[in-house]
């Protein structure tokens, strides 16, 4: 994703770890350096789409926080048992 040089900086991190639900992939996203952010008065189409697709289709979890400095998002998705196995020909 291209970053805007005008007003916003985004930092992302992707981790794989074992947790209470087995092996998980955690994606952390934090925006900063832009105009002040406040929680929306309603959940829009994009928010609902992200939440429903991650939670229903991937059995994951989405945590969205609208902090004054920018959006903070954590997406956690369980990995299938064989997700990191590679086949050798």
Secondary structure, 3 states (H helix, E strand, C coil): CCCCCCCCEEEEEEEEEEECCEEEEEEEEEEECCCCCCCCCCCCHHHHHHHHHHHHHCCCEEEEEEECCEEEEEEEEECCCCCCCCCCC
